[in-house]
């Protein structure tokens, strides 16, 4: 039974005028869902993965405000992702859980006719915390769709990050390595994603290592050591995106001010490496013009403010 059929059965306990409207609204989607797999594109529940898999760029926000009001606002913002910054804000898993629940939008589910949200939630933890697999596990078990790992300086760190997000694979799996270390127990995640445990475990793998995966392991390169080991880091299967921390940590590691030419050279080195390894590369844009420039260079993930993203998208469409 397809995800959409299961969802409709949950919505419709019995015949009623309301149920007739829902069925009519989703009739086309059901026809598509009933087609053989070869005749329809894979629906990723992670909207960021869905766009990246089609070669499209993604845009998003950073927040330290885990209130319910902000959760509802960002769930309908014109972006693809928001990431909760708990590196420079309190590390509160309760707050993260509340925020994720607040982002749940039943009206959107009915409007789209799928279980895919418009906005994916990622989180960034303190470096010492994200190297503790239990923090990553609890965040994923809540239903997050990606984790941003700070200060990834070595291949070993990137490998461990990927392992912390993957379930152990079945014998004979074509994608056995990196061997997963995530413990089973996804009750909250299945509730947030709207799927069964079996379906969640099938989808809760790393893209693009697993083409059907809906989780993203995002590593931050923000040191001279990370730059030196860039090629090895990018070669780790399961690394889905690189985000550059050039504004502060990287320029401090290089020992130069933020406007020094070495900083832009580091950005371009990281972008070149990402393009060579076919790994999406992310950066912060400070203005609409900067955003268009970065898109033209080949960056696939843009973090900025909502106003800059709106203006930048409008400018990009006029190219």
Phi, psi and omega in degrees: 000134183287162177303316184294318178299317180298320181297317181294320178298325177292322183288329191247085178289342181187167182293140177194164176304320181295319181294327178297319178297316181298314181299317180298319181293334183253009185299315181297318180297322179295321178299315179297318182294333181278350180289157174302151184305325183294341184263000180220151180283150177295129177267111174277134177285338176274112184296332178291313177299319181303315181286317180298323180295341178260007179081013182267155176278157179233154187226143182198180187239162170245145178214148171245001181265105183261026180287158177296323180298316179292324178300314180295323181293313184288334179298335180244015177287156181279056182224174181256337181208160167224140175238133180280119180270103177248018170278315183255003175235169182304138175276094183234103180290328175299316179296321179297319179297314179300317181297317180296317177298320179295335179281348180295131189226094182294326179298322178293321178301314179294321182293317183278332184075018177221172178267006182278120175288163175285329187234125177271146176256125172246171176215149176239128183249166173303146183308317181293329181285319183286351173270358173262110189302335183294328179293314178298316181300312182296322179295317179291322179295339175285335180121008177300154181251003178185155178231135177259119183261122181285154167046049177281108186255342187223162175298321181298320179294316179297320180297315180295323178299314179297316180300322183293341182261351185255143168286151171304137184272154178291155177303137179084002179300135179289348180234053186291321181260148353293132183299126184288150178234007181286131179282150180286153179135074191245033187303315181290320181298319180295325178295315181292318181282337179079031183231170175283168178299316180298318180292321178298312182296331177289322184271338186277058174233170188273129172267142006266005176308312174251112183303335179267001183289154180236012177251148178238127170262113184248120181255141178259127173261113185214035177205162177297325178294319177298321176298317181297325183259017187305312184299319179293320179296316182290342181277352182287120178298133180106342173290115186263340182198150173244133175243132186266129178257065188277333189296324185235288188298317182293316181292328175291320178296325178280346178075033183226161175289166187295335181263011180289148180298335179297331181291313179294324177298322178294319177303312183292327176296316179294316178299315180301318179295318179298315180297321180294324181267000181058044176248132180299142184238134185242151183207160174269131176255135185263348180203169179298319179295319178296320180297315179297319178301314182292322177298319179296329179286338179117007176291139185249351179230121180242123173254131179197200174267164181299320181296316180295320180295318177300310183293319181294320177296318179297318179293322181294325180291340180272355182297000000 
